[in-house]
Amino acid sequence: MVIDITGPMGNAFYLLGVAQKLMKDKEWPQSEQQEVLDKMKSGDYTNLCSVLEETFGDEVLLARN
């Protein structure tokens, strides 16, 4: 999945939703899901993107066009 973070799908709420969907689809335990979401929200937008890429780098590519 490629997400152009310079467009409308690059907003923080959308990216959090992508992470939630991926974790739910993979049936992650709720506590682990919350840990990742908390980590994503613990800093600025750059942190949110970094955590998303670190956690789901095999499935998500954030494009900065």
ABEGO torsion letter per residue (X at the ends): XBBBAABAAABAAAAAAAAAAAAAAAGBBAAAAAAAAAAAAABBAAAAAAAAAAAAAAABBBBBX
